[in-house]
């Protein structure tokens, strides 16, 4: 399973780091994606990091240059560093294993002054 943390309320221009801790399996051997959900809108893929076979990363255009995805193998964790946050980044963020859809409950990010 996955457990996300690190969300909260932040002002525009601020930063947050989200963590996605995997348990029951080694996340190094799986691609892991970050997604976000806003009520009434389609889920959006934010970023993906490949498994241990190659450190490929993907970012949706709206977060390119502001968000950075990374792994901490020792903690079995995938993190999402989010800088220069904008109100439109407000959403429930969750991590998911694309191979089978395993996902966590998510952590809420609210960007507001």
N, C-alpha and C positions, 0 to 999 in steps of 0.2 A: 504494500500500500504506500501511498504518498501522504505526507503531511506538510502543508504550506504554512508559512508564518512570515511576519515582517511587514504586513500591511498597516495602514493607518491613515490619519488625516494629515495632509501636508499642503503648504501653500504653493501656488504656481511658481515654478522655477526651483523648487526643492527637489530632494532626492530621497529615495528609499531603496533598500535592498531586500528582495524577497528570497526566501529559502524554501527549497523543496527537498525534504528528507525522505529517502526511500527506506523501506524496511521489508524484510522477507526476500529480497533479491539484491543482486549487485547492479546498481544502476549504470555502472561503467559500460556494461555490455549491451546497453539499450539506448537508442535515441530517446531524448526527452524533450517535450515541447511545453512552452508556456502559452496559455490561452487566456482570453478575458471575455467576460460576459456582462452585458448591460441588459437589464430587463427590457423586453420588447425588441431586442436586436439579435441578430445572428451572432453566434460565438465567433470570435476572431482569433486566428493564430498569430501570436506576437513574435515568438522566437523559438528556434529549435537548435539543439546541439546534438551532434551525432554520437554514436557509441565509440568505444575505445579504438575501433578500427581506423578512425580518422576524425580529427577535430574540425568537422565542418559545422559552421554556424549559419543560421538564417534569421533575418529580421524582416518584419513587414515594413513597408516603406515609411509609415507614419512614425516609427520609433527608431529607424536607422540613424546612427550617430548619437543617440541619446541613451539607449539601453545596451547592456552588455550581458551576455549569458556565459556562465562558466561552470566548471565542475570542481568539487573538492572530493577526491576519491576517498581520502581518509575518513571523511564524515558521511560518505555515501549521499552526497548532496549536490543538487544543481541550483545555482543562484541566478537571480536576475537583478543586476544593478540598474536602477532607473534614475537618470539625471534629467534636469530641466523639465520636470513634470508639468503637464498642461491639464487644464480641466477636462479635456476630452480623453485623458488617460484614466479617468474615474471608471472603475469596473471591479467586478470580482475576478481575481486572477487565480488560475489553477494550473497545475502541471499535469501532464498526461503522457502516457507511454503510447506512441502511435501504433505500435505493433498489435495491441489488443484493446486499446481504449481505457486501460486502467488509469484512474485519475483520483486526485484528492478532493477535499471539500472546498478548498479555495481560501483566499484571504482578501479582504476588502481593501481597496485603495481608493481614497477620496482626495481629489485635488481641488481645493477651494480656498478662497481668501476670506 
